[in-house]
Amino acid sequence: MRSVRLSRSALRVNEPLPWDVFDANGTLLLRRGFRVQMPDQLDHLVARGAYVQDYVDAPSPTGIGPARPQAPRPPIADPVGGWQRTESRLANLLHAFERTPDVAERLTDLAPMVTQLCDRDPDLALFQMIRWRGTNYGVAHAIHAATVCELITRRLGWPASQRMTLLRAALSMNVGMRQLQSSLVSQTAPLSDPQRELISQHPVRGLHMLERVGVDDDDWLRAVALHHESPDRMPVRVRHGSAAQLAEVIRLADIFGAKVSPRASRPALSPDQALRETFMSHGGTDNPLVAALVREMGIYPPGTGVRLASGELGLVIRRGERANQPVVYAVINRNGQFYMEPVVRDTARAQFAVTGTVPAERFSQLMLDPARVFGYEPRRRSRPFDTLEFEF
């Protein structure tokens, strides 16, 4: 028997509770059969951190149906392909959103894929986010935000059921402006008034669109509707509800993911600069969510361009045991030429210590296959790059 955090969508005013409800320390709060009379009481109960025992024969405390026993999943052999398939499935789903009869179920099916891929290789997940240079930004950004949400809340110890609701909301957060979002990446002109209006209204518009396709999870819906609102602008009753907690994680992941993504109007921020700006604008150490983001990313998240004491330039591929000692894929030698075969450097060794970060534009000529970089397919000698000069 396991404890599961109670979701707001599983509760109804004036209906008997189907479980005993406990706090995080196991203290009994409410007995089975108790009727909560006011919506504010339900919000307060969830905000306090209420848990129940996940009885299979009782209504689900997560609001998404009873838990079903599942066989252990085998490790994902091809996580790079797994991310590609996830992106493709979400792209198809968002493209035909209104025409897909089971869109809510399909979104629900995508959330565990993000979790499994983060389980398999979280460094790869971050590398692909930081190094993303694709074309379908709206889809990629949703997956990147969901990835950050998963890693932050896993670090904070959120129950799996709550993380699933969070991931579904993150994947669908921008459904209300999905077409505009992708076009804005290549736009250099200032936003027009209609564009500003759509951006302003898209969270609520997304809620209504999700309702129309059958989403009935209150926390999912309200998290989408609130994901652009800062907590201090929410009514107190809403601010302490479970949906607001989900929305704040999504807002943080949304902002960080946007900062590290390039636009036609500006280059991507370096991960360290994006982290610094996000940290300062979201309450710093007083905000446990942003503190968890910084701890999870480290000083040099995978995908960060760095300069080594050896004079080489490379990309971080894995976080090290110490935050300032990542594993680096060195691609440019001290003379500014690309290696014929990049080499992996352990920056815990003094001769390869990180001495600074390098803008992403310095690697714009470099085409990397993440499957090769991360060892998911045998390395083959690449074509020589010695003729490509590289300015420092």
Secondary structure by P-SEA (a helix, b strand, c coil): ccccccccccccccccccbbbbccccccccccccccccaaaaaaaaaabbbbccccccccccccccbbbbccccccccaaaaaaaaaaaaaaaaaccccccaaaaaaaaaaaaaaaaaaacaaaaaaaaaaccccaaaaaaaaaaaaaaaaaaaaacccaaaaaaaaaaaaacccccaaaaaaaccccccccaaaaaaaaaaaaaaaaaaaaaccccaaaaaaaaccccccccccccccccaaaaaaaaaaaaaaaaaaaccccccccccaaaaaaaaaaaccccccaaaaaaaaaaccccccccccccccbbbbbccccccccccccccccccccccccbbbbbccccccccccccccccccccccccccccccccccccccccccccccc
